[in-house]
Amino acid sequence: MSILHQNSTFCYSGSNGHQYVFLLKGHEDTRQDERIMQFFGLVNTLLINNPETLRRNLTIQRMSVIPLSTYTGLIGWVPNSDTFHNLIRDYREKADVVLNKENREMLRLAPDFDRLNVIQKTEIFEAGLRESSGRDLANILWLKSHSSEAWFERRTNFTRSMATMSMVGYILGLGDRHPSNIMLSRVTGKVVHIDFGDCFEVATMREKFPEKVPFRLTRMIISAMEVTGIDGVYRHTCEMVMSLLRSNRESLLAVLEAFIHDPLLQWVLHENRKDFNHLENKLDDGGGGGVAPAIGTNCLTNANTNGTGGGVHGVTTGNNQSVQLKPGARNSDYPHRQVYAHQQVSLWIDLCIVHCISMYTNRYIY
């Protein structure tokens, strides 16, 4: 065993002669990451057994997770990969461009950004975007490819893997998807997600800067998909993966029930048990408010109300509060209608675009 960096990264020699690098992670419960990897394993099995998804190689790259204690564990190092943050930082340093150029322009134009109304925020946000082309990731994919054929393959893998994790991440309520938690493989161009500490909509319940998007879909990510953007390979892959997840909902929910009976999300710190019951209800009948109702049965079935996945009580207003039916309201006033996979995908993509201003103004907007 050799120590590589500040007593946190270790390299182990296996009995087969290969070297295995692990990250020692402390102050976090790695058992949750282990369960997430098990869930990804089930999803990969479903993707492999389906001819269409198998042909497109939509499997999710997993990593080894070895819990050592309640708040310590070893995480397998993802080889030949770099985070979006590091890639964009290095690219802009070579181009002599400030990393947070867009945010600096927004801060210069509106130091009191939080006090502005929606229209003013939109204008400032668009002014910040105009400071760059937003094609950093797209250019990185091109520059790191040795031929046009390799570039096309990496771009396709990037788009498909991004779409697959968007759908699976939404089901898990995966949050905290900042550029340092999303990696890009140097070999295949596939997207690899790391750090699964904020699952089951934990990020949407923050008092400060709560997340409002079901998954990360910024301008720079869309630009890397090239000509068709979100309306080509990305949307088709999302619909394909979501249809597969919905058709195998019983198997997925059986695995997710383990999180209900073995609470790993620091639920012991909650003095009120209603937070725990809220998650239980989402598994039972898909209820619960919020912008992105995750793990709910309804988001994996055909029957939804008003296309929100959580019924009328799951529709949110601008102040992030749920809309409730008034007592005595008739069912005929709010009829149930069937929502198909492609309609769900369209709803989630629209949510990402609508809430991009409130999500990415206090951090890197790429």
C-alpha positions in Angstrom: 0.0 0.0 0.0 1.3 3.5 -0.9 -0.1 6.9 0.1 -0.4 9.3 -2.8 -1.8 12.6 -1.4 -2.2 14.0 2.0 -3.1 10.7 3.7 -6.4 10.7 1.8 -5.7 8.7 -1.3 -4.3 5.2 -1.2 -2.9 2.8 -3.8 -3.3 -0.9 -3.1 -1.6 -3.7 -4.9 -4.1 -6.5 -5.7 -3.3 -10.2 -5.8 -3.5 -10.0 -9.6 -0.7 -7.5 -9.7 -2.9 -4.5 -10.6 -2.9 -1.2 -8.7 -6.2 0.0 -7.2 -6.5 3.6 -6.0 -9.0 4.5 -3.2 -10.1 7.7 -1.6 -10.4 7.7 2.2 -13.6 9.7 2.9 -14.4 10.9 6.3 -17.2 12.6 8.2 -19.8 11.1 5.8 -21.8 7.9 5.8 -20.5 5.9 2.9 -23.1 3.3 3.3 -25.5 5.5 1.3 -23.0 5.6 -1.6 -22.8 1.8 -1.3 -26.6 1.4 -1.6 -26.6 3.9 -4.6 -24.0 1.7 -6.4 -26.3 -1.3 -5.8 -29.2 0.6 -7.3 -27.0 1.5 -10.3 -26.2 -2.2 -10.6 -29.8 -3.0 -10.9 -30.4 -0.2 -13.5 -27.4 -1.5 -15.5 -28.9 -5.0 -15.5 -32.1 -3.6 -16.9 -30.2 -1.6 -19.5 -28.2 -4.6 -20.6 -31.2 -6.9 -20.9 -33.0 -4.4 -23.2 -31.8 -4.7 -26.8 -32.2 -1.0 -27.6 -30.4 0.3 -24.6 -27.7 -2.4 -24.9 -27.0 -1.4 -28.5 -26.5 2.2 -27.3 -24.3 1.3 -24.4 -26.2 3.2 -21.8 -24.8 1.5 -18.7 -23.8 3.7 -15.7 -20.2 3.6 -14.6 -20.0 2.6 -11.0 -17.2 2.7 -8.4 -16.2 0.6 -5.5 -17.5 1.7 -2.1 -16.2 0.0 1.1 -17.7 1.4 4.3 -15.2 1.1 7.2 -17.3 2.7 10.0 -20.4 4.9 10.4 -18.6 8.0 9.1 -15.6 6.6 7.3 -15.1 4.6 4.1 -13.1 3.9 1.0 -14.3 5.2 -2.4 -12.8 3.7 -5.6 -10.9 6.3 -7.6 -12.5 6.9 -11.1 -9.6 6.4 -13.5 -8.9 8.5 -16.6 -11.5 11.1 -15.7 -11.6 14.8 -14.9 -14.3 16.9 -13.3 -16.2 19.5 -15.4 -14.7 22.1 -13.1 -11.1 21.1 -13.7 -11.6 20.8 -17.5 -13.2 24.2 -17.8 -10.7 25.8 -15.5 -7.7 24.4 -17.5 -9.4 25.4 -20.8 -10.0 29.0 -19.7 -6.5 29.3 -18.1 -5.0 28.5 -21.5 -7.3 31.0 -23.2 -6.4 33.6 -20.5 -10.1 33.8 -19.4 -11.2 34.2 -15.8 -13.0 31.1 -14.6 -16.1 32.8 -13.2 -16.2 35.5 -15.9 -20.0 35.3 -16.2 -20.6 35.7 -12.5 -18.3 38.6 -12.2 -20.2 40.5 -14.9 -23.5 39.8 -13.1 -22.1 41.0 -9.9 -20.8 44.2 -11.6 -24.1 44.9 -13.1 -26.2 44.1 -10.1 -24.5 43.9 -6.7 -27.9 43.5 -5.1 -29.1 40.8 -7.4 -31.3 39.1 -4.9 -33.5 42.2 -4.5 -34.3 42.4 -8.2 -37.6 41.2 -9.7 -37.8 38.2 -12.1 -37.6 40.3 -15.3 -34.5 42.2 -14.0 -32.8 39.0 -12.9 -33.4 37.5 -16.3 -31.8 40.5 -18.0 -28.8 40.3 -15.7 -28.5 36.6 -16.1 -28.5 36.9 -19.9 -26.0 39.7 -19.8 -23.7 37.4 -17.8 -24.1 34.6 -20.4 -23.2 37.0 -23.2 -19.7 37.3 -21.7 -18.8 33.8 -23.1 -19.8 31.6 -25.9 -20.7 28.7 -23.6 -18.9 26.2 -25.8 -16.1 25.4 -23.4 -17.1 21.7 -23.0 -17.9 21.3 -26.7 -14.4 22.6 -27.6 -12.8 20.4 -25.0 -14.4 17.3 -26.5 -13.1 18.4 -29.9 -9.6 19.2 -28.8 -9.1 16.0 -26.8 -10.2 13.8 -29.8 -7.5 12.6 -32.2 -9.9 12.3 -35.1 -13.4 13.3 -36.3 -14.6 9.7 -35.8 -13.3 9.7 -32.2 -14.9 13.1 -31.6 -18.3 12.0 -32.9 -18.2 8.8 -30.7 -17.3 10.8 -27.6 -19.9 13.4 -28.3 -22.6 10.7 -28.7 -21.4 8.9 -25.5 -21.4 12.2 -23.6 -25.0 13.0 -24.7 -26.3 9.5 -24.0 -24.6 9.1 -20.6 -25.8 12.6 -19.6 -29.4 11.7 -20.5 -29.2 8.3 -18.7 -28.0 9.9 -15.4 -30.5 12.7 -15.7 -33.4 10.2 -15.6 -31.8 7.9 -12.9 -30.7 10.9 -10.9 -34.2 12.3 -10.9 -35.6 9.1 -9.6 -33.1 9.2 -6.7 -33.7 12.9 -6.1 -30.0 13.4 -6.6 -28.8 16.9 -5.9 -25.6 18.9 -5.5 -24.7 18.4 -9.1 -22.2 21.2 -9.4 -19.3 20.9 -11.9 -17.0 19.3 -9.3 -19.4 16.3 -8.9 -19.7 15.5 -12.6 -16.7 13.9 -14.4 -15.9 13.3 -18.0 -14.0 10.2 -19.1 -10.9 11.0 -21.2 -11.2 7.6 -23.0 -14.9 7.2 -23.8 -16.4 10.7 -23.3 -19.0 9.3 -20.9 -20.2 11.3 -18.0 -19.5 9.9 -14.5 -21.3 11.2 -11.4 -19.6 11.2 -8.0 -20.6 12.2 -4.4 -24.1 10.9 -3.7 -24.5 12.6 -0.3 -27.5 14.7 -1.3 -30.1 12.1 -2.4 -33.9 12.0 -2.0 -34.4 15.7 -2.5 -32.3 16.7 0.5 -30.9 19.6 -1.6 -34.4 20.9 -2.2 -35.0 21.3 1.5 -32.1 23.6 2.2 -32.9 26.9 3.9 -30.4 28.7 1.8 -30.2 28.3 -2.0 -32.6 25.2 -2.2 -32.3 23.4 -5.5 -35.3 23.6 -7.9 -34.1 21.6 -10.9 -34.5 17.9 -11.3 -31.1 17.6 -12.9 -28.3 19.7 -14.3 -28.9 20.9 -17.8 -27.0 24.2 -18.4 -26.1 26.1 -21.5 -22.6 24.6 -21.6 -23.9 21.1 -21.4 -26.4 21.6 -24.1 -23.8 23.2 -26.4 -21.7 20.1 -26.0 -24.5 18.1 -27.6 -23.9 20.1 -30.8 -26.5 20.7 -33.5 -29.6 19.0 -32.1 -29.1 20.0 -28.5 -31.7 18.6 -26.2 -34.1 17.7 -29.0 -32.1 14.9 -30.6 -30.1 12.1 -29.0 -30.5 13.5 -25.5 -34.3 13.6 -25.5 -34.7 10.3 -27.3 -32.3 8.6 -24.7 -34.2 10.2 -21.8 -37.5 8.8 -23.1 -36.0 5.4 -23.7 -34.5 5.1 -20.3 -37.6 6.5 -18.5 -39.8 4.0 -20.3 -37.6 1.2 -19.2 -37.5 2.4 -15.6 -41.3 2.7 -15.6 -41.8 -0.8 -17.0 -39.6 -2.2 -14.2 -40.9 -0.1 -11.4 -41.5 -3.0 -9.0 -37.9 -4.1 -9.0 -36.6 -0.6 -8.6 -38.9 0.3 -5.7 -38.0 -3.0 -4.0 -34.4 -1.9 -3.9 -35.3 1.7 -2.8 -37.4 0.4 0.1 -34.1 -0.5 1.8 -33.5 3.2 2.4 -36.9 3.5 4.2 -36.3 0.6 6.6 -32.6 1.4 7.1 -32.4 5.2 7.3 -29.0 6.4 6.2 -29.8 10.0 5.4 -29.1 11.3 8.9 -32.8 11.1 9.6 -31.9 10.4 13.2 -31.0 14.1 13.5 -34.6 15.1 12.6 -36.6 15.7 15.8 -39.9 15.4 13.8 -40.7 12.1 12.3 -42.9 13.6 9.6 -39.8 14.1 7.4 -39.3 10.3 7.5 -43.0 9.7 6.8 -42.8 12.1 3.8 -40.3 9.8 2.1 -42.4 6.7 3.0 -45.5 8.3 1.4 -43.5 9.0 -1.8 -42.7 5.3 -2.1 -46.3 4.3 -1.3 -48.3 6.6 -3.5 -46.0 9.1 -5.2 -47.2 12.0 -3.0 -45.4 14.9 -1.6 -44.7 18.4 -2.9 -41.7 20.0 -4.4 -40.6 20.6 -7.9 -39.2 17.2 -8.6 -41.0 14.4 -6.7 -38.5 11.7 -6.6 -38.8 8.0 -5.8 -42.5 8.4 -6.1 -44.5 5.5 -7.5 -46.2 7.9 -9.9 -43.0 9.0 -11.5 -42.5 5.4 -12.6 -46.1 4.7 -13.7 -48.5 5.8 -16.4 -51.1 7.5 -14.3 -50.3 11.0 -13.2 -52.2 14.1 -12.4 -51.6 17.3 -14.4 -48.2 15.9 -15.5 -46.4 16.6 -12.2 -45.9 13.1 -10.9 -47.3 14.0 -7.5 -50.9 15.0 -8.2 -52.3 18.4 -7.8 -50.8 18.7 -4.3 -47.4 18.4 -6.0 -47.7 21.4 -8.2 -45.4 24.2 -7.0 -45.7 28.0 -7.2 -43.1 30.6 -7.6 -42.4 30.7 -3.8 -41.8 26.9 -3.7 -45.0 26.2 -1.8 -47.3 23.4 -2.8 -50.8 24.0 -4.1 -53.5 22.1 -2.1 -57.0 21.3 -3.2 -59.6 23.1 -1.2 -62.0 21.0 0.8 -65.1 20.1 -1.2 -63.4 20.4 -4.6 -64.8 17.9 -7.0 -62.7 15.4 -8.8 -64.3 16.4 -12.0 -62.7 19.9 -11.6 -59.2 18.3 -11.5 -59.5 15.2 -13.7 -56.7 12.6 -13.8 -55.1 12.1 -17.1 -52.5 9.7 -18.4 -49.0 11.0 -18.8 -46.5 9.1 -21.0 -42.8 8.9 -20.7 -42.1 11.5 -23.3 -44.4 14.0 -21.6 -42.6 13.4 -18.3 -39.3 14.1 -20.0 -40.5 17.3 -21.6 -41.8 18.5 -18.2 -38.5 17.9 -16.5 -36.5 19.5 -19.3 -38.7 22.6 -19.1 -38.2 22.8 -15.3 -34.5 22.8 -15.8 -34.7 25.7 -18.2 -37.3 27.7 -16.2 -35.4 27.5 -12.9 -31.9 28.0 -14.3 -31.8 31.6 -13.2 -32.6 30.9 -9.6 -30.3 27.9 -9.5 -27.0 29.1 -11.1 -26.7 32.8 -10.2 -24.9 32.1 -6.9 -22.4 29.7 -8.4 -20.7 28.9 -11.7 -23.5 29.3 -14.3 -21.8 26.9 -16.7 
